[in-house]
Amino acid sequence: MTLREMLVGRSAGRSLARGLAVAAILLAVSQFLLTPVRAHGISMFPTYGEGQFLLVNRLAYRLGPLRRGDVVAITLRSGQAVLVKRVIALPGERVRIEQGQVFVNGVALHEPYVRYRVAWEVQETEIALDEVFVIGDNRSMPERLHDFGRANRDRILGRLIY
Amino acid sequence: MWRSLAAAAGIAAIVAAWWLWPTDARRVRARLTALASAVSVTAGEPDLERVTRLAVLSRGLAPDVALEPDDGSSGIRGREAVVALVSRLGSIGGPTSVGLSDVEVSVESGGAHAVATAIVTVRSGGDSVRQFDGHAVRFDFVKADGDWLLQRAGPDPVLARP
């Protein structure tokens, strides 16, 4: 095989077409199937660290239901930037936090992913049918510095798979 | 083969031109990045560097700029007030680094206003670095004499707190 054949194949036109096809497939996969996102801030520590690259399964909630404990990517108004949080309460449930302990429908939630917690106090709220309640895993930070609350389901991009 | 290579080079040139063309959205993005750098304070910052940084900040703000925090307070209004606040940040909080991620810019029809959203993360402190959660922030820009100036910055709440 010649150097030319190694670089551009037997036909440069076909190689170009193949390259464009591969690029189109990768673009389609990243837009509609597995979207790479980045964790920002420290609210998901220790599960995910600042700046860590993650993959979002865009089909997860088209093929199955949202489940408590799922880590999801939530889009901003612009539809692109994402927050990474964990689903704590589902539509129709009531959630509150006392002394850092989460209660869903009055029952204390077992959260093995939370390493340290400080005494957050959040009054009980009922989750609407088109919402979920999300929090990050890092409960060692002050409540006011942690972005959490009800998220509209339309804003959920998908479930993190890594 | 040469025709294919020429076509590939042509496509690459078009993509590069499209990528590098200084659109309004790219100018807004560059302005936002410069503003983030201008409010970041390095350890042991020399006076000249501080003055230069504040000049960059001042150039990027509209005279009636408003910073609206999410704690319900009235915030800060006016270019001089914002520059004065930022000039004190270094002495209050020590070295501070403001990072922007997933910046999205949309220029409104007519081209006189633009809105940018981003995840903003802040690190502060000297020996013991403190890092905060990433927060979604909306930035409103106005075009004045061909230059994009920040007119308002405030939270872009995606998650509704109870």
Chai-1 contact restraints between the chains, C-beta under 6 A:
chainA,res_idxA,chainB,res_idxB,connection_type,confidence,min_distance_angstrom,max_distance_angstrom,comment,restraint_id
A,A12,B,M1,contact,1.0,0.0,6.0,A-B,restraint_1
A,A12,B,S4,contact,1.0,0.0,6.0,A-B,restraint_2
A,A12,B,L5,contact,1.0,0.0,6.0,A-B,restraint_3
A,G13,B,S4,contact,1.0,0.0,6.0,A-B,restraint_4
A,L16,B,S4,contact,1.0,0.0,6.0,A-B,restraint_5
A,L16,B,A8,contact,1.0,0.0,6.0,A-B,restraint_6
A,H40,B,S101,contact,1.0,0.0,6.0,A-B,restraint_7
A,H40,B,I119,contact,1.0,0.0,6.0,A-B,restraint_8
A,H40,B,T121,contact,1.0,0.0,6.0,A-B,restraint_9
A,H40,B,G134,contact,1.0,0.0,6.0,A-B,restraint_10
A,G41,B,T121,contact,1.0,0.0,6.0,A-B,restraint_11
A,G41,B,D133,contact,1.0,0.0,6.0,A-B,restraint_12
A,G41,B,G134,contact,1.0,0.0,6.0,A-B,restraint_13
A,I42,B,Q131,contact,1.0,0.0,6.0,A-B,restraint_14
A,S43,B,D133,contact,1.0,0.0,6.0,A-B,restraint_15
A,I74,B,V158,contact,1.0,0.0,6.0,A-B,restraint_16
A,L76,B,T117,contact,1.0,0.0,6.0,A-B,restraint_17
A,L76,B,A136,contact,1.0,0.0,6.0,A-B,restraint_18
A,L76,B,V158,contact,1.0,0.0,6.0,A-B,restraint_19
A,S78,B,E104,contact,1.0,0.0,6.0,A-B,restraint_20
A,S78,B,T117,contact,1.0,0.0,6.0,A-B,restraint_21
A,Q80,B,E104,contact,1.0,0.0,6.0,A-B,restraint_22
A,A81,B,D102,contact,1.0,0.0,6.0,A-B,restraint_23
A,A81,B,E104,contact,1.0,0.0,6.0,A-B,restraint_24
A,A81,B,I119,contact,1.0,0.0,6.0,A-B,restraint_25
A,V122,B,P162,contact,1.0,0.0,6.0,A-B,restraint_26
A,Q123,B,P162,contact,1.0,0.0,6.0,A-B,restraint_27
A,T125,B,P162,contact,1.0,0.0,6.0,A-B,restraint_28
A,L145,B,F132,contact,1.0,0.0,6.0,A-B,restraint_29
A,L145,B,D133,contact,1.0,0.0,6.0,A-B,restraint_30
A,H146,B,D133,contact,1.0,0.0,6.0,A-B,restraint_31
A,D147,B,D133,contact,1.0,0.0,6.0,A-B,restraint_32
A,D147,B,H135,contact,1.0,0.0,6.0,A-B,restraint_33
A,D147,B,L159,contact,1.0,0.0,6.0,A-B,restraint_34
A,F148,B,L159,contact,1.0,0.0,6.0,A-B,restraint_35
A,G149,B,L159,contact,1.0,0.0,6.0,A-B,restraint_36
A,G149,B,A160,contact,1.0,0.0,6.0,A-B,restraint_37
A,G149,B,R161,contact,1.0,0.0,6.0,A-B,restraint_38
A,R150,B,A160,contact,1.0,0.0,6.0,A-B,restraint_39
A,A151,B,L159,contact,1.0,0.0,6.0,A-B,restraint_40
